[in-house]
């Protein structure tokens, strides 16, 4: 089975990868989660990613969680786009 990745934006600054996984656990099984942080300060950049097993999970998560509140912020959830090479 191929793992699919979802982008989660507008996260609260205090959100951890555990918070992210727990937030989506009632919707679908989260295989992995990560919150992107600044390498110097270690502070969250306000977005992260979750990984799930299939397309049905992606659609269910987007429909259930996009626009929902997490820690006082309305999160954005959509399918992650491939990483662009740095020039």
N, C-alpha and C positions, 0 to 999 in steps of 0.2 A: 504494500500500500504506500502511496506517495503522500508525504506530509505536505499540507498546505499552510501558508502563512498569511496572517491577517495583521494589518496595521491598526494600531489604536492610538489616536491622537487626542490632544487637549487633556492629558492626564494631570491629576493634581501633582504638585511638585514632590509631595511626600510619598507617592505611590512606589511600591516595591514590586519585584517580579512575583512575590507570593500574593500580594494584594491583587495583581492582575489575574493570576491563575484562579484565585478564589472568586473574583467578580464574575468570571465566565463559567465556573464549574457547574452551576445549575442548568446551563444551557447546553453545553457539550463537554466532552472530555478534552481537556487541554493537555497536550503532550509536552509542551515547553512554553515558557514565557520569559521575556526580558524587557527591561526598561533601559532605554538608552541614556547614558550619563556623560557629562562633560569629563574628559580624561584628566583635566587639571584640577577642577574643583570637586569632582565626584557628584555634583548636583544633577538631578534629573533634567533632561532636555524637554520633558513634557510629552514624550511619546514612547511607544514600545511596540512589541510584536508578540503575538501568540501563535502557536502551531497546533493544528488539528489534523485529523486523519483524512477527511474527505470533503467533497464539494457540498454535500448536504449539511454538514456541520458549519461550513462557511456561511451558507445562505441563512441558516437558522440563527447563527450568532449575529450577523449583520442586521437581520430583521428584528431581533429581540433587543440588541444593545446599542445600535447607532442612535445617538441623541439622548441616551439615558444619562442620569447623573451619577457621577462617581466622585466622592469627596468634594461635593459642591461645584463640580465642573461638568458641563455637558460634553461627553466624549464623542469622538468620531471613530467609526469602525468601518473599514473597507478592506478589500483584498489587497495585499501588498503587491507593489510593482517591483519588477526586477531591479536590482541595484545598478545604477549607471556607473560606468568606469570614470575615474577621475582623470581629468586632462592635465 
